[in-house]
């Protein structure tokens, strides 16, 4: 079983809702000292919209459209009950520890939306890539796009009911991940789990930024 991603220290969790951090406020707290644009990427139906809706402290923006028979010929999704898909972006905001704001941009999952995907990547510091062990191959395009953009990322395995569990080394090999790329478990429906995945990404971005060249 994959160990859950750790944040800056054991048991560390962002002080969402702490004094000075309005959990659903419209405006940023006065304590905020920095902000980062983060992409949330992955194939169709992997849980990007769910994760952003779960953690966002503001009313999230979704651009969902009904899936059509025409799209069904080119869109592959593991969840046969999925009826909508993101066609532009998802957007949410999360304040971590009272002083760092993450602006979360969810990308469309289909490769045909790659031009919009690349536009969303402009100015991003990193990405959280969601994968589904029921169809790992569906994640290859998103991971390849991140590598092409030279954008640091962490991988979060979104746990669906009935998802097969794999040894983390086997998953790393299957996804062709570099040794330093974080790999964590995540339940996109659970706030704490999703926030821990984002903390793993932020910790990785800090490490990449401060690593001697």
N, C-alpha and C positions, 0 to 999 in steps of 0.2 A: 504493500500500500504506500502511496506517495505521502511523504510528510507534508503537513500543511505549512505554507510559507510563513516565515517569521518576519516580523517588522524590525524596527531598530533594536529591539531587545525582547527577551522572553516575556510574553504576556502583554506586550505593548499594544495599545489600541488607540486610535485617534480620539481626541477629546471632543467628539461630535456632541453638541448639546451642552458642553461645559460653559461656564460663565464667559461671555464675550463671543460665543459662537452660536448664533441663532440657528436652531436645527432646521427651520423652514423659512428663514427670513429672506426678504427681498434684497437687502443690502449686505455688503461684506462687513464683518466685525472690524473694529478699529485696530485690533491686534494683528490683522493680516499683514504680513511683510513680504510675501512672495506669491507668485501664481505660476502654474504650469499647464500647458495644453497637452492633453493626453488622448490618444486614440484608443478606442476599444474596437478590435477587429476580429474577424473570424468568418466562417462560412455561414450560409443561410441556415437559420434555425438553431444556432449554437448558444444563444442566450444573451446577446449583446444588449438588446433593448431591455430585457428583464433586469440585467445587472445595473444599467444606468438608472432605471426606474426605482430599483431597490435602494441605491445609495444616495440619490440626489437629494440635497437639502432644499432645493427649490422645485417648483413644478416643472418636471422635465418636458422637453420638446421632443415629440415623436413625429416622424413623417411616414406613417404606416399606410400602405395601400393594400387592397384585396388582391390576393393571388388569383391569376386567371388561368384558363385552360391553355391559352397561348404560351404563357410563361412556364406552365408545367412541362412543356416539351423540352425546355432547356434548363430549368431549375430543379436540382436534386436536393431533397430534404429528408432527413431521417424520420422526423416527426410527421407522420401522415396527417395529423390533425391540425397542422399549422395552416392558417387561412390568410394571414397578412404578412407583409414583408416591408422592410425599410427601403425607401426609394431615394432618399436624399441623405439624411443624417438623423441621429438621435443626439440630444444634448442635455447635459446635467451638470451640476456643480456640487463639489464636496470640499468642506474645510477640514483639514487634518491638523490636530494639535493646536488649533486656534490661530496659527500663523501662516499656514500654507494652503492655498486654494488650488484644487484641481478642476480644470474645465474639461469635461469628458465629452468627446465627440465619437459617437458610434457610426461606423461606416456601413454601407450596404454590403451584403454578403456575397452578391454575385459578381463574378469577374467582369461581366459586361459593363459594370458601373465603375471600372478602374479609373477613368478620367476624373470622375467626381471624388473618388477615393484619394487620388494623388493631390487634388486641390485641398482636401481636408487635412492632408498631412503637412501642409506648409505651416511652419512655425511650431509644430509639435515637438516636444522634448523626448517622447517615447510612446510606447504602445503596450497595451495589455491584449495579448492574443488568446482568445478562448478556443478551446478544442473540445471535441466530443469523441470519446474512445470508441463509440459505436461506428464511427467513420473517420478515422484519422486522415485518410487521403484527401478528404474535403478541405482540410486546413492547409494543404501544401501551397495553394495559390496565395493565401494571405501571408503566410510566413515568407514566401519568396518575394512578395511585394515589399515587405519590411526590410528584407536584406538588400533588395535593389535600391531602396531609399536610404540605406545605411542608418536606419532608425533603431535605437536600442529598444529591446522589448523583453517582457516576461511572459511566460506561457501559463495560463490557468486552465486546468482540466475541469470543465464544468460537469459536475456529477449529476447525471440523469438517472431516474429509476431504471434499474436493470443494466446500467452501464458496466461493461467489463472492467475489472481492475487489473492493472499491469504493473510490473516492476518499474520503478522510475528510470533505471538504466535502459530497459527495453524501450520505454517511451522516448527517451532522449535519442536513442539510436534510430527509432522509426521516424522521428521528426527531424533528425539530423541537426540537433541543437549543439551549440558551442558549450563547453564545460561551464562557463560563467553565466549562462542564461538561466534565470530562475524558473523552476517548474513547481507549481503548487496546485493543490486541490482547491476547488471553489464550488460553492452552491450559489448560483446567481440569484436565487430567490431569498437567500439569507443575507441580511445586512452585514453582520459581523464577518462572515466568511468572505463576502465580496470586498469589504474594506481591507481585510488582511491581504487579499490578492493585490490590491492597489498599493498597499504599503510595501509589499515585496518588490513591486515595480519601482516605486520611488526610491527605495534603498538601493536598488540596482543602478538607477540613474545617477544617484549621488556617487556611488562607487566608480561608475564609468567616467563621471566628470572630474573626479579627484585622482584617478589612477594616473601614475606617472607615464608619460608618453615615451 
